[in-house]
Amino acid sequence: MPTIVVDVMPKAELLDPQGKATTGALDRLGHGKFQNVRIGKRFEFAVEGEVTDAVIAEVRQVADEILSNAVIEDVVAISVDGVPVADGAAR
Amino acid sequence: MPTIVVDVMPKAELLDPQGKATTGALDRLGHGKFQNVRIGKRFEFAVEGEVTDAVIAEVRQVADEILSNAVIEDVVAISVDGVPVADGAAR
């Protein structure tokens, strides 16, 4: 079955306390060159049957309405078996 | 500054209760064609200076030792400015 990946990140204008804590931890552990860590979610799921344009449209809808919270998050990438089908810029 | 993305997923042999709940929710909402949802993390961060092989080695180490818990998670992909530098199969 084809595998769909949906990437969701906190919006750029929002604080990301978990990411801030990770940035601080990296710095304390000697990895200060890595900065501004932000932590989002990666959803992986299988889809039954062929991935038609209609299925991709349904994935976009599910990504926007169910997998992410548009108030605080952006869907930054959607891919099918590793091939990007949509990103923030293209939508 | 170059952007690094590290993707971390729960190991395949582990239950993912959050993913299971999401699969159930999708089914109830009429999206039953999407199955076996698993939810991982996506780390995005900037790196100071040029991305040399040494920096990539350091990113791998940070991904394995700090950003993920090897007991329950796999680092499934690392990319620099969108170009993959390592994945589970290659490591």
N, CA and C atoms of all chains as a GROMACS GRO file, in nm:
protein
  546
    1MET      N    1   0.085  -0.120   0.000
    1MET     CA    2   0.000   0.000   0.000
    1MET      C    3   0.088   0.124   0.000
    2PRO      N    4   0.050   0.226  -0.077
    2PRO     CA    5   0.130   0.350  -0.078
    2PRO      C    6   0.135   0.413   0.062
    3THR      N    7   0.247   0.475   0.093
    3THR     CA    8   0.264   0.542   0.221
    3THR      C    9   0.259   0.693   0.202
    4ILE      N   10   0.174   0.757   0.283
    4ILE     CA   11   0.162   0.902   0.278
    4ILE      C   12   0.232   0.959   0.401
    5VAL      N   13   0.306   1.068   0.381
    5VAL     CA   14   0.368   1.137   0.494
    5VAL      C   15   0.319   1.282   0.496
    6VAL      N   16   0.270   1.324   0.610
    6VAL     CA   17   0.225   1.463   0.629
    6VAL      C   18   0.310   1.525   0.739
    7ASP      N   19   0.376   1.638   0.708
    7ASP     CA   20   0.459   1.707   0.806
    7ASP      C   21   0.389   1.833   0.854
    8VAL      N   22   0.381   1.848   0.984
    8VAL     CA   23   0.311   1.961   1.046
    8VAL      C   24   0.408   2.031   1.140
    9MET      N   25   0.421   2.163   1.128
    9MET     CA   26   0.511   2.238   1.216
    9MET      C   27   0.434   2.350   1.287
   10PRO      N   28   0.480   2.386   1.407
   10PRO     CA   29   0.419   2.504   1.472
   10PRO      C   30   0.444   2.627   1.385
   11LYS      N   31   0.348   2.718   1.380
   11LYS     CA   32   0.364   2.838   1.297
   11LYS      C   33   0.487   2.917   1.340
   12ALA      N   34   0.552   2.980   1.242
   12ALA     CA   35   0.679   3.050   1.268
   12ALA      C   36   0.663   3.159   1.373
   13GLU      N   37   0.546   3.222   1.378
   13GLU     CA   38   0.529   3.336   1.470
   13GLU      C   39   0.496   3.292   1.613
   14LEU      N   40   0.483   3.162   1.633
   14LEU     CA   41   0.452   3.113   1.768
   14LEU      C   42   0.578   3.066   1.838
   15LEU      N   43   0.582   3.086   1.968
   15LEU     CA   44   0.688   3.026   2.049
   15LEU      C   45   0.673   2.875   2.045
   16ASP      N   46   0.785   2.805   2.053
   16ASP     CA   47   0.782   2.659   2.059
   16ASP      C   48   0.867   2.619   2.180
   17PRO      N   49   0.802   2.613   2.299
   17PRO     CA   50   0.880   2.595   2.423
   17PRO      C   51   0.962   2.466   2.423
   18GLN      N   52   0.906   2.360   2.363
   18GLN     CA   53   0.977   2.231   2.355
   18GLN      C   54   1.104   2.248   2.270
   19GLY      N   55   1.089   2.320   2.159
   19GLY     CA   56   1.204   2.345   2.072
   19GLY      C   57   1.307   2.434   2.141
   20LYS      N   58   1.260   2.535   2.213
   20LYS     CA   59   1.349   2.625   2.288
   20LYS      C   60   1.430   2.544   2.390
   21ALA      N   61   1.364   2.454   2.462
   21ALA     CA   62   1.432   2.372   2.562
   21ALA      C   63   1.538   2.285   2.495
   22THR      N   64   1.502   2.231   2.378
   22THR     CA   65   1.598   2.145   2.306
   22THR      C   66   1.718   2.227   2.259
   23THR      N   67   1.693   2.348   2.210
   23THR     CA   68   1.803   2.435   2.168
   23THR      C   69   1.898   2.460   2.285
   24GLY      N   70   1.840   2.487   2.402
   24GLY     CA   71   1.921   2.511   2.522
   24GLY      C   72   2.001   2.388   2.560
   25ALA      N   73   1.938   2.270   2.552
   25ALA     CA   74   2.006   2.146   2.589
   25ALA      C   75   2.122   2.120   2.493
   26LEU      N   76   2.100   2.141   2.363
   26LEU     CA   77   2.208   2.121   2.265
   26LEU      C   78   2.326   2.212   2.296
   27ASP      N   79   2.294   2.338   2.331
   27ASP     CA   80   2.400   2.434   2.362
   27ASP      C   81   2.479   2.387   2.484
   28ARG      N   82   2.409   2.346   2.589
   28ARG     CA   83   2.478   2.302   2.712
   28ARG      C   84   2.562   2.178   2.687
   29LEU      N   85   2.520   2.095   2.590
   29LEU     CA   86   2.592   1.970   2.562
   29LEU      C   87   2.702   1.988   2.458
   30GLY      N   88   2.731   2.114   2.424
   30GLY     CA   89   2.842   2.139   2.334
   30GLY      C   90   2.806   2.143   2.186
   31HIS      N   91   2.674   2.152   2.158
   31HIS     CA   92   2.631   2.157   2.018
   31HIS      C   93   2.565   2.293   1.989
   32GLY      N   94   2.633   2.400   2.031
   32GLY     CA   95   2.576   2.534   2.018
   32GLY      C   96   2.560   2.582   1.874
   33LYS      N   97   2.624   2.513   1.780
   33LYS     CA   98   2.611   2.554   1.640
   33LYS      C   99   2.471   2.526   1.584
   34PHE      N  100   2.396   2.440   1.654
   34PHE     CA  101   2.260   2.410   1.610
   34PHE      C  102   2.164   2.502   1.686
   35GLN      N  103   2.089   2.582   1.609
   35GLN     CA  104   2.010   2.687   1.672
   35GLN      C  105   1.864   2.683   1.627
   36ASN      N  106   1.782   2.747   1.710
   36ASN     CA  107   1.642   2.770   1.671
   36ASN      C  108   1.570   2.639   1.637
   37VAL      N  109   1.584   2.541   1.725
   37VAL     CA  110   1.515   2.412   1.704
   37VAL      C  111   1.364   2.432   1.715
   38ARG      N  112   1.292   2.377   1.619
   38ARG     CA  113   1.145   2.375   1.628
   38ARG      C  114   1.100   2.231   1.609
   39ILE      N  115   0.999   2.193   1.686
   39ILE     CA  116   0.958   2.053   1.685
   39ILE      C  117   0.814   2.041   1.637
   40GLY      N  118   0.797   1.969   1.528
   40GLY     CA  119   0.664   1.945   1.474
   40GLY      C  120   0.633   1.797   1.473
   41LYS      N  121   0.531   1.761   1.395
   41LYS     CA  122   0.488   1.622   1.390
   41LYS      C  123   0.501   1.567   1.250
   42ARG      N  124   0.527   1.437   1.245
   42ARG     CA  125   0.533   1.366   1.118
   42ARG      C  126   0.432   1.252   1.124
   43PHE      N  127   0.330   1.258   1.038
   43PHE     CA  128   0.229   1.153   1.030
   43PHE      C  129   0.262   1.063   0.912
   44GLU      N  130   0.267   0.933   0.939
   44GLU     CA  131   0.285   0.835   0.831
   44GLU      C  132   0.162   0.746   0.830
   45PHE      N  133   0.104   0.725   0.713
   45PHE     CA  134  -0.007   0.630   0.707
   45PHE      C  135  -0.016   0.567   0.570
   46ALA      N  136  -0.083   0.451   0.567
   46ALA     CA  137  -0.103   0.379   0.441
   46ALA      C  138  -0.236   0.421   0.382
   47VAL      N  139  -0.249   0.407   0.251
   47VAL     CA  140  -0.378   0.434   0.188
   47VAL      C  141  -0.415   0.313   0.102
   48GLU      N  142  -0.542   0.277   0.116
   48GLU     CA  143  -0.594   0.163   0.040
   48GLU      C  144  -0.613   0.204  -0.105
   49GLY      N  145  -0.568   0.121  -0.198
   49GLY     CA  146  -0.595   0.146  -0.340
   49GLY      C  147  -0.500   0.248  -0.401
   50GLU      N  148  -0.536   0.289  -0.523
   50GLU     CA  149  -0.448   0.377  -0.600
   50GLU      C  150  -0.456   0.520  -0.547
   51VAL      N  151  -0.344   0.593  -0.561
   51VAL     CA  152  -0.344   0.732  -0.516
   51VAL      C  153  -0.379   0.822  -0.634
   52THR      N  154  -0.507   0.849  -0.649
   52THR     CA  155  -0.555   0.936  -0.756
   52THR      C  156  -0.550   1.082  -0.710
   53ASP      N  157  -0.579   1.173  -0.803
   53ASP     CA  158  -0.586   1.315  -0.765
   53ASP      C  159  -0.691   1.337  -0.657
   54ALA      N  160  -0.802   1.261  -0.664
   54ALA     CA  161  -0.907   1.275  -0.564
   54ALA      C  162  -0.856   1.233  -0.426
   55VAL      N  163  -0.775   1.127  -0.422
   55VAL     CA  164  -0.719   1.082  -0.294
   55VAL      C  165  -0.624   1.188  -0.238
   56ILE      N  166  -0.544   1.247  -0.328
   56ILE     CA  167  -0.451   1.352  -0.282
   56ILE      C  168  -0.529   1.471  -0.227
   57ALA      N  169  -0.638   1.506  -0.294
   57ALA     CA  170  -0.722   1.616  -0.244
   57ALA      C  171  -0.777   1.581  -0.106
   58GLU      N  172  -0.815   1.453  -0.088
   58GLU     CA  173  -0.867   1.410   0.043
   58GLU      C  174  -0.757   1.414   0.150
   59VAL      N  175  -0.634   1.375   0.109
   59VAL     CA  176  -0.522   1.383   0.204
   59VAL      C  177  -0.500   1.527   0.249
   60ARG      N  178  -0.505   1.621   0.152
   60ARG     CA  179  -0.486   1.762   0.188
   60ARG      C  180  -0.592   1.809   0.287
   61GLN      N  181  -0.717   1.766   0.261
   61GLN     CA  182  -0.827   1.807   0.348
   61GLN      C  183  -0.806   1.750   0.489
   62VAL      N  184  -0.771   1.620   0.495
   62VAL     CA  185  -0.746   1.554   0.624
   62VAL      C  186  -0.629   1.621   0.696
   63ALA      N  187  -0.524   1.656   0.620
   63ALA     CA  188  -0.406   1.720   0.680
   63ALA      C  189  -0.444   1.856   0.740
   64ASP      N  190  -0.525   1.931   0.666
   64ASP     CA  191  -0.561   2.066   0.710
   64ASP      C  192  -0.664   2.065   0.824
   65GLU      N  193  -0.758   1.969   0.818
   65GLU     CA  194  -0.872   1.977   0.910
   65GLU      C  195  -0.862   1.883   1.028
   66ILE      N  196  -0.789   1.772   1.012
   66ILE     CA  197  -0.788   1.672   1.120
   66ILE      C  198  -0.648   1.657   1.181
   67LEU      N  199  -0.547   1.650   1.096
   67LEU     CA  200  -0.412   1.622   1.149
   67LEU      C  201  -0.343   1.747   1.204
   68SER      N  202  -0.388   1.863   1.163
   68SER     CA  203  -0.324   1.986   1.212
   68SER      C  204  -0.429   2.082   1.266
   69ASN      N  205  -0.384   2.174   1.348
   69ASN     CA  206  -0.468   2.280   1.402
   69ASN      C  207  -0.423   2.410   1.336
   70ALA      N  208  -0.505   2.461   1.242
   70ALA     CA  209  -0.464   2.574   1.158
   70ALA      C  210  -0.436   2.701   1.238
   71VAL      N  211  -0.484   2.707   1.362
   71VAL     CA  212  -0.460   2.826   1.444
   71VAL      C  213  -0.313   2.834   1.485
   72ILE      N  214  -0.253   2.719   1.511
   72ILE     CA  215  -0.117   2.720   1.565
   72ILE      C  216  -0.017   2.643   1.478
   73GLU      N  217  -0.064   2.572   1.376
   73GLU     CA  218   0.026   2.486   1.299
   73GLU      C  219   0.008   2.506   1.149
   74ASP      N  220   0.115   2.475   1.076
   74ASP     CA  221   0.111   2.473   0.929
   74ASP      C  222   0.142   2.332   0.881
   75VAL      N  223   0.069   2.289   0.777
   75VAL     CA  224   0.108   2.167   0.706
   75VAL      C  225   0.220   2.207   0.610
   76VAL      N  226   0.342   2.160   0.636
   76VAL     CA  227   0.456   2.208   0.556
   76VAL      C  228   0.491   2.116   0.440
   77ALA      N  229   0.448   1.991   0.444
   77ALA     CA  230   0.480   1.900   0.334
   77ALA      C  231   0.388   1.780   0.336
   78ILE      N  232   0.353   1.733   0.215
   78ILE     CA  233   0.279   1.608   0.199
   78ILE      C  234   0.351   1.530   0.090
   79SER      N  235   0.378   1.403   0.116
   79SER     CA  236   0.441   1.323   0.011
   79SER      C  237   0.377   1.185   0.003
   80VAL      N  238   0.383   1.126  -0.116
   80VAL     CA  239   0.332   0.991  -0.140
   80VAL      C  240   0.451   0.906  -0.183
   81ASP      N  241   0.480   0.802  -0.104
   81ASP     CA  242   0.596   0.717  -0.131
   81ASP      C  243   0.722   0.800  -0.159
   82GLY      N  244   0.741   0.903  -0.079
   82GLY     CA  245   0.862   0.984  -0.089
   82GLY      C  246   0.859   1.095  -0.192
   83VAL      N  247   0.754   1.102  -0.271
   83VAL     CA  248   0.745   1.207  -0.374
   83VAL      C  249   0.654   1.320  -0.323
   84PRO      N  250   0.707   1.443  -0.314
   84PRO     CA  251   0.626   1.553  -0.262
   84PRO      C  252   0.504   1.579  -0.351
   85VAL      N  253   0.389   1.599  -0.290
   85VAL     CA  254   0.272   1.634  -0.370
   85VAL      C  255   0.222   1.774  -0.336
   86ALA      N  256   0.270   1.831  -0.227
   86ALA     CA  257   0.224   1.964  -0.188
   86ALA      C  258   0.315   2.016  -0.080
   87ASP      N  259   0.340   2.146  -0.081
   87ASP     CA  260   0.405   2.204   0.035
   87ASP      C  261   0.341   2.339   0.063
   88GLY      N  262   0.388   2.402   0.167
   88GLY     CA  263   0.328   2.528   0.209
   88GLY      C  264   0.325   2.629   0.096
   89ALA      N  265   0.434   2.638   0.021
   89ALA     CA  266   0.444   2.738  -0.084
   89ALA      C  267   0.347   2.711  -0.198
   90ALA      N  268   0.321   2.584  -0.225
   90ALA     CA  269   0.243   2.547  -0.343
   90ALA      C  270   0.093   2.548  -0.316
   91ARG      N  271   0.054   2.572  -0.191
   91ARG     CA  272  -0.089   2.555  -0.161
   91ARG      C  273  -0.161   2.687  -0.143
   92MET      N  274   2.120   3.080   0.690
   92MET     CA  275   2.178   2.962   0.754
   92MET      C  276   2.109   2.836   0.700
   93PRO      N  277   2.186   2.730   0.675
   93PRO     CA  278   2.125   2.606   0.627
   93PRO      C  279   2.027   2.550   0.730
   94THR      N  280   1.922   2.487   0.680
   94THR     CA  281   1.823   2.426   0.768
   94THR      C  282   1.837   2.274   0.764
   95ILE      N  283   1.844   2.215   0.884
   95ILE     CA  284   1.852   2.070   0.897
   95ILE      C  285   1.717   2.018   0.943
   96VAL      N  286   1.673   1.908   0.884
   96VAL     CA  287   1.550   1.843   0.929
   96VAL      C  288   1.582   1.700   0.971
   97VAL      N  289   1.541   1.664   1.092
   97VAL     CA  290   1.559   1.528   1.142
   97VAL      C  291   1.420   1.470   1.169
   98ASP      N  292   1.391   1.354   1.108
   98ASP     CA  293   1.262   1.288   1.128
   98ASP      C  294   1.280   1.167   1.217
   99VAL      N  295   1.197   1.159   1.319
   99VAL     CA  296   1.204   1.050   1.417
   99VAL      C  297   1.067   0.983   1.426
  100MET      N  298   1.066   0.851   1.415
  100MET     CA  299   0.937   0.779   1.424
  100MET      C  300   0.945   0.673   1.533
  101PRO      N  301   0.828   0.639   1.594
  101PRO     CA  302   0.828   0.526   1.688
  101PRO      C  303   0.865   0.399   1.614
  102LYS      N  304   0.938   0.310   1.679
  102LYS     CA  305   0.980   0.186   1.614
  102LYS      C  306   0.858   0.107   1.566
  103ALA      N  307   0.874   0.037   1.452
  103ALA     CA  308   0.762  -0.034   1.389
  103ALA      C  309   0.700  -0.138   1.483
  104GLU      N  310   0.784  -0.199   1.568
  104GLU     CA  311   0.732  -0.307   1.652
  104GLU      C  312   0.661  -0.255   1.778
  105LEU      N  313   0.660  -0.125   1.797
  105LEU     CA  314   0.593  -0.068   1.914
  105LEU      C  315   0.454  -0.019   1.878
  106LEU      N  316   0.362  -0.033   1.973
  106LEU     CA  317   0.231   0.028   1.959
  106LEU      C  318   0.248   0.180   1.957
  107ASP      N  319   0.162   0.248   1.886
  107ASP     CA  320   0.162   0.394   1.884
  107ASP      C  321   0.018   0.437   1.915
  108PRO      N  322  -0.014   0.451   2.045
  108PRO     CA  323  -0.154   0.474   2.085
  108PRO      C  324  -0.213   0.601   2.022
  109GLN      N  325  -0.128   0.706   2.012
  109GLN     CA  326  -0.173   0.832   1.953
  109GLN      C  327  -0.211   0.808   1.805
  110GLY      N  328  -0.125   0.732   1.736
  110GLY     CA  329  -0.153   0.700   1.596
  110GLY      C  330  -0.278   0.613   1.582
  111LYS      N  331  -0.293   0.517   1.673
  111LYS     CA  332  -0.411   0.430   1.670
  111LYS      C  333  -0.539   0.512   1.688
  112ALA      N  334  -0.534   0.606   1.781
  112ALA     CA  335  -0.651   0.692   1.806
  112ALA      C  336  -0.682   0.776   1.681
  113THR      N  337  -0.577   0.822   1.615
  113THR     CA  338  -0.598   0.903   1.494
  113THR      C  339  -0.656   0.818   1.382
  114THR      N  340  -0.606   0.693   1.368
  114THR     CA  341  -0.662   0.602   1.267
  114THR      C  342  -0.812   0.583   1.292
  115GLY      N  343  -0.847   0.562   1.420
  115GLY     CA  344  -0.988   0.542   1.454
  115GLY      C  345  -1.072   0.665   1.424
  116ALA      N  346  -1.017   0.783   1.454
  116ALA     CA  347  -1.089   0.907   1.429
  116ALA      C  348  -1.111   0.928   1.279
  117LEU      N  349  -1.008   0.899   1.199
  117LEU     CA  350  -1.021   0.914   1.054
  117LEU      C  351  -1.130   0.822   1.002
  118ASP      N  352  -1.133   0.698   1.054
  118ASP     CA  353  -1.235   0.602   1.011
  118ASP      C  354  -1.375   0.653   1.045
  119ARG      N  355  -1.391   0.700   1.168
  119ARG     CA  356  -1.523   0.749   1.211
  119ARG      C  357  -1.566   0.870   1.130
  120LEU      N  358  -1.469   0.949   1.082
  120LEU     CA  359  -1.502   1.071   1.008
  120LEU      C  360  -1.513   1.046   0.857
  121GLY      N  361  -1.515   0.917   0.818
  121GLY     CA  362  -1.537   0.886   0.678
  121GLY      C  363  -1.411   0.876   0.594
  122HIS      N  364  -1.295   0.869   0.661
  122HIS     CA  365  -1.170   0.855   0.587
  122HIS      C  366  -1.104   0.721   0.617
  123GLY      N  367  -1.184   0.613   0.608
  123GLY     CA  368  -1.136   0.480   0.643
  123GLY      C  369  -1.028   0.426   0.550
  124LYS      N  370  -1.012   0.489   0.434
  124LYS     CA  371  -0.908   0.441   0.342
  124LYS      C  372  -0.767   0.470   0.394
  125PHE      N  373  -0.757   0.561   0.491
  125PHE     CA  374  -0.625   0.590   0.549
  125PHE      C  375  -0.607   0.504   0.674
  126GLN      N  376  -0.503   0.423   0.672
  126GLN     CA  377  -0.487   0.322   0.776
  126GLN      C  378  -0.349   0.326   0.840
  127ASN      N  379  -0.344   0.267   0.962
  127ASN     CA  380  -0.216   0.246   1.028
  127ASN      C  381  -0.136   0.377   1.044
  128VAL      N  382  -0.205   0.479   1.096
  128VAL     CA  383  -0.138   0.607   1.119
  128VAL      C  384  -0.034   0.591   1.230
  129ARG      N  385   0.085   0.642   1.206
  129ARG     CA  386   0.188   0.647   1.310
  129ARG      C  387   0.237   0.792   1.319
  130ILE      N  388   0.262   0.837   1.440
  130ILE     CA  389   0.296   0.977   1.460
  130ILE      C  390   0.434   0.990   1.522
  131GLY      N  391   0.522   1.056   1.449
  131GLY     CA  392   0.657   1.080   1.497
  131GLY      C  393   0.683   1.229   1.511
  132LYS      N  394   0.811   1.262   1.517
  132LYS     CA  395   0.848   1.402   1.536
  132LYS      C  396   0.934   1.450   1.421
  133ARG      N  397   0.922   1.578   1.394
  133ARG     CA  398   1.005   1.642   1.293
  133ARG      C  399   1.078   1.758   1.359
  134PHE      N  400   1.210   1.750   1.363
  134PHE     CA  401   1.292   1.857   1.421
  134PHE      C  402   1.349   1.941   1.307
  135GLU      N  403   1.330   2.071   1.316
  135GLU     CA  404   1.391   2.163   1.220
  135GLU      C  405   1.484   2.254   1.296
  136PHE      N  406   1.607   2.271   1.250
  136PHE     CA  407   1.694   2.368   1.314
  136PHE      C  408   1.794   2.425   1.216
  137ALA      N  409   1.849   2.540   1.252
  137ALA     CA  410   1.949   2.606   1.168
  137ALA      C  411   2.086   2.566   1.218
  138VAL      N  412   2.184   2.572   1.127
  138VAL     CA  413   2.321   2.545   1.168
  138VAL      C  414   2.408   2.662   1.124
  139GLU      N  415   2.495   2.702   1.216
  139GLU     CA  416   2.587   2.812   1.189
  139GLU      C  417   2.698   2.764   1.097
  140GLY      N  418   2.728   2.842   0.994
  140GLY     CA  419   2.843   2.810   0.908
  140GLY      C  420   2.811   2.705   0.804
  141GLU      N  421   2.918   2.658   0.740
  141GLU     CA  422   2.905   2.565   0.629
  141GLU      C  423   2.872   2.425   0.680
  142VAL      N  424   2.797   2.347   0.600
  142VAL     CA  425   2.764   2.211   0.640
  142VAL      C  426   2.867   2.115   0.581
  143THR      N  427   2.971   2.090   0.658
  143THR     CA  428   3.078   1.998   0.614
  143THR      C  429   3.041   1.855   0.653
  144ASP      N  430   3.122   1.759   0.609
  144ASP     CA  431   3.099   1.620   0.648
  144ASP      C  432   3.103   1.605   0.800
  145ALA      N  433   3.192   1.682   0.865
  145ALA     CA  434   3.202   1.676   1.011
  145ALA      C  435   3.072   1.724   1.076
  146VAL      N  436   3.013   1.829   1.020
  146VAL     CA  437   2.886   1.880   1.075
  146VAL      C  438   2.776   1.775   1.056
  147ILE      N  439   2.775   1.710   0.940
  147ILE     CA  440   2.674   1.606   0.916
  147ILE      C  441   2.692   1.491   1.014
  148ALA      N  442   2.818   1.454   1.041
  148ALA     CA  443   2.843   1.349   1.140
  148ALA      C  444   2.792   1.392   1.277
  149GLU      N  445   2.810   1.522   1.310
  149GLU     CA  446   2.761   1.572   1.439
  149GLU      C  447   2.608   1.572   1.444
  150VAL      N  448   2.545   1.606   1.331
  150VAL     CA  449   2.399   1.601   1.326
  150VAL      C  450   2.350   1.459   1.351
  151ARG      N  451   2.415   1.360   1.288
  151ARG     CA  452   2.376   1.221   1.310
  151ARG      C  453   2.387   1.182   1.456
  152GLN      N  454   2.498   1.225   1.517
  152GLN     CA  455   2.519   1.190   1.658
  152GLN      C  456   2.410   1.255   1.744
  153VAL      N  457   2.382   1.383   1.720
  153VAL     CA  458   2.279   1.454   1.796
  153VAL      C  459   2.142   1.388   1.774
  154ALA      N  460   2.115   1.349   1.648
  154ALA     CA  461   1.986   1.286   1.616
  154ALA      C  462   1.972   1.154   1.693
  155ASP      N  463   2.080   1.076   1.696
  155ASP     CA  464   2.075   0.944   1.760
  155ASP      C  465   2.074   0.952   1.912
  156GLU      N  466   2.150   1.050   1.968
  156GLU     CA  467   2.172   1.048   2.112
  156GLU      C  468   2.088   1.148   2.189
  157ILE      N  469   2.046   1.257   2.122
  157ILE     CA  470   1.975   1.362   2.196
  157ILE      C  471   1.831   1.378   2.147
  158LEU      N  472   1.813   1.380   2.015
  158LEU     CA  473   1.678   1.407   1.963
  158LEU      C  474   1.588   1.284   1.963
  159SER      N  475   1.647   1.166   1.969
  159SER     CA  476   1.564   1.045   1.968
  159SER      C  477   1.603   0.954   2.083
  160ASN      N  478   1.512   0.865   2.118
  160ASN     CA  479   1.537   0.763   2.220
  160ASN      C  480   1.546   0.629   2.148
  161ALA      N  481   1.668   0.576   2.137
  161ALA     CA  482   1.691   0.457   2.053
  161ALA      C  483   1.614   0.334   2.100
  162VAL      N  484   1.566   0.336   2.224
  162VAL     CA  485   1.490   0.220   2.274
  162VAL      C  486   1.354   0.212   2.205
  163ILE      N  487   1.295   0.327   2.178
  163ILE     CA  488   1.158   0.326   2.127
  163ILE      C  489   1.143   0.397   1.993
  164GLU      N  490   1.249   0.463   1.945
  164GLU     CA  491   1.235   0.544   1.823
  164GLU      C  492   1.348   0.517   1.724
  165ASP      N  493   1.320   0.542   1.598
  165ASP     CA  494   1.421   0.536   1.493
  165ASP      C  495   1.434   0.675   1.429
  166VAL      N  496   1.558   0.713   1.398
  166VAL     CA  497   1.580   0.832   1.315
  166VAL      C  498   1.559   0.785   1.171
  167VAL      N  499   1.454   0.830   1.105
  167VAL     CA  500   1.422   0.776   0.972
  167VAL      C  501   1.475   0.861   0.858
  168ALA      N  502   1.508   0.987   0.884
  168ALA     CA  503   1.561   1.071   0.776
  168ALA      C  504   1.630   1.194   0.832
  169ILE      N  505   1.736   1.234   0.765
  169ILE     CA  506   1.805   1.360   0.796
  169ILE      C  507   1.827   1.431   0.663
  170SER      N  508   1.791   1.559   0.658
  170SER     CA  509   1.817   1.632   0.534
  170SER      C  510   1.872   1.771   0.564
  171VAL      N  511   1.948   1.823   0.468
  171VAL     CA  512   2.006   1.958   0.478
  171VAL      C  513   1.949   2.039   0.362
  172ASP      N  514   1.875   2.145   0.395
  172ASP     CA  515   1.810   2.227   0.293
  172ASP      C  516   1.733   2.140   0.193
  173GLY      N  517   1.663   2.041   0.244
  173GLY     CA  518   1.577   1.958   0.161
  173GLY      C  519   1.646   1.841   0.092
  174VAL      N  520   1.780   1.832   0.104
  174VAL     CA  521   1.852   1.723   0.039
  174VAL      C  522   1.883   1.615   0.143
  175PRO      N  523   1.835   1.491   0.120
  175PRO     CA  524   1.858   1.384   0.218
  175PRO      C  525   2.008   1.356   0.234
  176VAL      N  526   2.054   1.341   0.359
  176VAL     CA  527   2.193   1.304   0.380
  176VAL      C  528   2.203   1.168   0.446
  177ALA      N  529   2.092   1.116   0.498
  177ALA     CA  530   2.097   0.986   0.564
  177ALA      C  531   1.955   0.939   0.586
  178ASP      N  532   1.934   0.809   0.577
  178ASP     CA  533   1.805   0.757   0.619
  178ASP      C  534   1.827   0.624   0.689
  179GLY      N  535   1.720   0.567   0.737
  179GLY     CA  536   1.734   0.443   0.814
  179GLY      C  537   1.809   0.336   0.738
  180ALA      N  538   1.778   0.321   0.610
  180ALA     CA  539   1.838   0.214   0.529
  180ALA      C  540   1.988   0.236   0.509
  181ALA      N  541   2.028   0.364   0.502
  181ALA     CA  542   2.166   0.394   0.465
  181ALA      C  543   2.260   0.397   0.584
  182ARG      N  544   2.205   0.379   0.707
  182ARG     CA  545   2.291   0.402   0.823
  182ARG      C  546   2.332   0.272   0.891
   0.00000   0.00000   0.00000
